[in-house]
Amino acid sequence: MSEKVFGKRVKRNEDARLLTGNALFVDDVHLPHMGHIAFLRSPYANARIRSVDVSKALEMEGVIAVFTAADLGDYWKPAPLLLSPPPIERLTFVERTQPPLAKDFARYVGEPVAIVVAEDRYLAEDALDLIVVDFAVRKPVVDMEQALEKDAPLVHDELGDNVAAHVIQTKGDYDAIVKMAEVVVARRFDYDRGTAAAMENRGVVAEWDALSQRMTIWDTTQAPIPIRNGLAKMLGLSENQVRVIAPFIGGGFGPKVMMFYQEEIVVPWVSMKLKRPVKWIEDRHENFYATSHERSQIHQAEIAVSKEGKILGIKDIFYHDTGAYDPYGLTDPINSQCTLLGIYEVPNYYSDFKAVFTNKIFVTPFRGAGRQHGVFVMERLLDLAAKELGMDRVEIRRRNLIPPDAFPYDNKIIYQDFAPLVYDSGNYEPVLDKAREMIGWEKFIREEQPKLRAEGKHIGIGLVTYVEGTGIGPYEGARVQVLESGKVSVVTGVGTQGQSHFTTFAQIAADQLGIDVGDVEVVTGDTDLFHWGTGTFASRGAVVAGSAVHAAALEVRQKTLNAAAAYLNADETDLELVDGQARVIGDPARAVSFGTLAEEANPLRGAVKPGTVPGLEATSYFGPERGATACGAHAMIVEVDPETMELTIHKYVVVHDCGVLINPLVVDGQIHGGVAQGVGNAFYERLAYDDWGTIQNASLRDFLLPTAQEVPAMEVGHEETPSPYNPLGMKGTGEAGAIPVGPLFASALEDALSDLADFEILEIPLSHSILWGITQAVE
Amino acid sequence: MNKKIPICVTVNGHLYEEDVEPRMLLSDFIRHQLRLKGTHVGCEHGVCGACTIQFDGEPVRSCLMLAVQADGHEIKTIEGLSADINALHPLQEGFREAHGLQCGYCTPGILMTLEPFLDENPMPTEEEIRHALSGNLCRCTGYQHIVKGVSIASEIRQQHLEDASGEGGEK
């Protein structure tokens, strides 16, 4: 038998191309006669559009066309709602989605108003300056609390208020239990806006071929198939007339699964209108204004605990800033609501949120997708309760863990995938213990910290936990085929943005077919090659598409064995698949290569038996009964300079359980990257809006992404609790690293500076100056 | 304004004689006129480092220069590092070994930054590597595997040098 590669630290198939500059990204698509598009965007967050005059722009040399909302005719309509809200009783949801171009109103800075198509991008941007828009500027509403006040400016006049949704989920009876509590801690928690800032900005290239009546679109999307289906409908074409290609994508992190962005709707239409290919590539400044954001929520939360530190109940009332539109439904705030419960038994829960319209770009999932907020609230409440009780911060967590024999564990509320929030499997105490041990909790608190404090150092420790609902449905598919070259092809519908699918899917197929990982060619994100599926989001690619690859590979394995048995005149049970050939066990001379079998399975002449299906190929689909819940704990030791609030992270530990690992090297990479984004979110990345809805730091000079000097070296430990809901026991891992870093910073920084002042950190993101302000406020 | 200016520039050893508009960014010239797509653009304001190339041997941000400024100069891009996947540059090898890239978008700029760095600092410490990397943003990896990739590259590079001097000695 070939050595199994599932679970091994296999090097990546995709690297050779990426490392030599030979990988196709959307902006690399170059078509003859291609026009270049630039968007005119509203500089105002709330304005009536009285008129748009494009005549001067049209006169400019090099300009091919200019379009406004009026030119779109019947094509102008608000984009479809991507996700309806889940079936929660008494839920209210007000659907307002973004139109392709603002017509009468502009509702956020950056909302597209007009399009210029020119011979090159430089000229297109020149022509934007020649368009005259008569805006009647109105006072915007930027702050979500102000948006809920009675006389607040309205984002959508016809609604009468700015409430986008109201959802209450409960379990048990919080009001009854709170009377029994030894300690009740109630606080307000603030989480502010950030942006994913993938290194590659978004882009769309569209080519309408009038002779073949086909539309080809290259799109930086995480979900090419739904884009194809939706665009076909909008453009009045059949699905088979539209091909969407998501080639190599320079980072996704959630905002690239938002659909439909206005540009995605407009650019293909322009190509049809002009009968020539067109390209739009977002620049970084646009990315700050035109790509969805995440993360502003305000929570008023309380925890009731017993004398022993057992959680009796949690009450959380929060606002979620959804921006000017809510195309992605309620995924983010429902994730916040559900993920708050974490790895703990919470017998009584009252959670009530309002989603609020504001004059800012819409909010859709960004790595963590609302989970951060829930985890921040819960972990902070536990720290504060522990302090009140005089209890160790790890101990209070240990006392509330869901025990290993309680799975599947029903949290009795509804999750983002519309199913009850049931954790599939988990074993939380070893995760907690391992993190505690790796960070050296006991020794640090007993010996090191007192010693260092005596030397005048401000150094602290923190440890937090989280769950991550991953691998949700509905389904993905994969086609596995043995090629006549003897190699194996794996094709799936999901897009890929750096997750290593070209390798992990290859590993899954390689084990079934006895072939080298490097000889498995994986294709993702081309709707002509695979046209069923939903996309890469919710840490589900490896779990759901990976399981489909596994199922298809199993079937192809059987077909290959059958074909080989006939060819070699042997019993199938005597055969093995090794090194790209089928051979008789113990008699390796009796062997036939995959290439030969593939050729035999596709005869060019002669007769075949009735019912014969050609090729060594199978297509399978996988839809899990429900998602798989991963979990983990992060811990760190941090030193703070109390004058400058400069941080030095001495140690950062992650213990993670994402079920059975396909490739530990890849999982470590996912975790490292998640933590780096978490660090940015916790301390560096805050979008600074002014009262007029303008972002004051819309450049990478001013919006600080952490560099190699801010992101700490990490030690990663793994636990592996298999998921019962997929055949390989996998759970997703994409978002985990980013989720608990905010509360970890809060906990460790509070501890580090606790000798200076008795303060609490109740907001994220922090910064040097915010931290300094918090500590000064109490002195 | 649209009057084009002739320039001569050597890129990866090839001499190009091209006409460019005076305002054309060097990054756009490399990507869209020479069609060397391996150089990526992330911010176009000189912060992210994705578009880093070598200009007369020094790493520079091609989005902060105009194509006309390259007249008479020598440029190296990712395509000039090693295009042969069976004979990768030690940095490419190291990155592959350590999983030093995920989406790979920032990678060409990082490799262009690090090649001269390794030439000057053949055996860098982790701190030195992190400092050298601090002008290049990566949003995927958290840098840890990049740092490791550079350490591995340093070892491979040393090995190559030793092998080469060993061969030289035998002659």
Interface residues (C-beta under 8 A of the other chain):
Chain A: K11 R12 E14 D15 A16 L18 L19 T20 G21 N22 A23 L24 F25 D27 D28 H30 E61 Y122 A196 A197 A198 M199 E200 N201 F248 I249 G250 G251 G252 F253 D283 R284 Q497 G498 Q499 S500 L665 V666 D668 G669 Q670 I671 H672 G673 G674 V675 A676 Q677 S699 L700 R701 L705 T707 A708 Q709 V711 A713 M714 G737
Chain B: N2 E21 R23 M24 R31 H32 R35 L36 K37 G38 T39 H40 V41 G42 C43 E44 H45 V47 C48 A50 T77 I78 E79 L81 S82 A83 I85 L88 Q92 F95 R96 E97 H99 L101 Q102 C103 G104 Y105 C106 T107 P108 L111 E126 I129 R130 H131 L133 S134 G135 N136 L137 C138 R139 C140 T141 G142 Y143 Q144 H145 I146 V147
